[in-house]
Amino acid sequence: MNSEKIEIVICLGSSCFSRGNKEVTQIVRSFIDEKGLSDAVEFKGAHCFGDCNNGPSVKINGTMYNHVSENNIYDILEENLG
Ligand code: FES
């Protein structure tokens, strides 16, 4: 069994937060709960990633996802955690 946790870091800088990461945070939390992934995933917020123009942004194991929204976050999570 792989004991390495999957690290999800969501940008909570003011630009990303106000443009959708507020909602995306709730969706990621629900996804982790529904799938029983709380032991497998470390989910945390971060300050501005310095790339606001391409936000809202989320990093999963160091890979940056840009233009994240309520519409595509499920696919991104499924791709990494499904
Ligand atoms: S606020 Fe998210 S990259 Fe700047």
Boltz pocket constraint, residues with backbone or C-beta under 6 A from the ligand:
constraints:
  - pocket:
      binder: B
      contacts: [[A, 11], [A, 12], [A, 13], [A, 14], [A, 15], [A, 16], [A, 17], [A, 47], [A, 48], [A, 49], [A, 50], [A, 51], [A, 52], [A, 53], [A, 55], [A, 56], [A, 57]]
      max_distance: 6.0
